[in-house]
Amino acid sequence: MRASFISDTYGTIPKVKDRPANAWVVIPLYIGTALLVYHQRVGWQDEGGADWLQVALRPESWFAFSVVLSLIVIPKWTLWPRARFGGARTVLFWAPLAALMAALLSTGLADLRYTVAYDVFGAQVPVRMLLGISFGILVFNLALINSQFAARMIVLLTWMPFVSIMLGILSLIVPVTFISGQAEGIPVEGWGLTYGARFQGLTSNPNMAATTSSIAVALLLPRILQGVSARRPTWAFFILYVLGLLAVMVLSGVRAMLVVLVVVGCVALWLRFRLTARGLMSVCFTALKLVALAVLAAFILLQTGLAEVLAERIGSDDGRLFLWQFYINLLWENPLGLGFGFETIVDTENIIPGQRLPPHNTLLQMAMYGGFVGLVVHLFVLGKVIHTIAWLRRAVHPAMLSNSLQALILGWCALVVSLLFGGLIFIDHHFVILTALLLAAGARAVPSLGLSRERSSLI
């Protein structure tokens, strides 16, 4: 299944075996990617100190280890993208670096004005941004020359959320107090359910569980839309898996997932649309399949009562619009941003007493760090990738726009829409991985780039 999932994109270029040293670099990347479904508090400021087991289970620990090791054994692969495609060097290196510089400048100015440079939340961001740059370049270069690396990364992103489904089933049949280890009546802050009846999986926030599930749905969607065939008996299993992921998203109570699913469906139609009779027929059949899948999912969720969590959330009045308006006004008052200590300056825990409320929007988060300059850089990165996707759709023959390339496009779109209600793209591991894999897959899908010469220089 792993090979067939991506071979139609990468099979056109001869596979390149990694040198022995490369295996030591990619193994930590696989472990970190698998751990993206897990996230628990480290507790740096707790009385007993940090939980070092949770530090070891953080994906960034493994990604950082891989980057450090690669700087020793294969430094060229970590310092610079090795192919010119879709502005890969701009997206993966220059733009994130410019965003970091803008944020550092804003931090210095905020220190002069408010005597606040960093806080506990902002101090880690510049380090994570630097890690994201090296990590993204490494993933891009490895995916560019090694089809098996790219395939395994996609498989991990697709199938690791299965653990959320299993834990979700356990949460429904076993008392929450058993899963969390807490006394009955105490709000859950462990695994399983939290914030009342909202599902968070193995993470510390329902948004994380919903996001990993939505990415997996997007990655599988092209395979499902391809249709039923005697040669593809796994099609029914894919349907069941997607239904399970949708159940996790509903149980999480994350309203943004409705927007994510609509956008992913529209992009899937757009990728298949061509202004020909055959193209229009393909879009119509695709739309019917999407509607049938949506109706099936809605029927199952309503019959099982799982939709009640999301329905209750939709009916609540704690949306993000008031928060976005607050930060937009704050940006107009501080066009240069407030730097890496903005949460202390703004006092995010008292916008609504008892809740820590950063912007919950990737654009506004960057604007708080780096002002309008950082915001422009952020928009430029998103625009550059979107332009690359549009160019690929035009440049690659429809028959060559493979399932795996479509999957990466849909996965990227799902994540970006989710981050419009979440955190910063430059420190989001999913964004770095999907962007790097998408650019590398696009490069391999276009033979005119002369990648064989680049590839030989990498080995």
Summary of the structure (lengths in Angstrom):
residues: 459
radius of gyration: 22.0
end to end distance: 27.8
largest distance: 68.3
contacts: 1562
relative contact order: 0.15
helix: 72%
strand: 2%
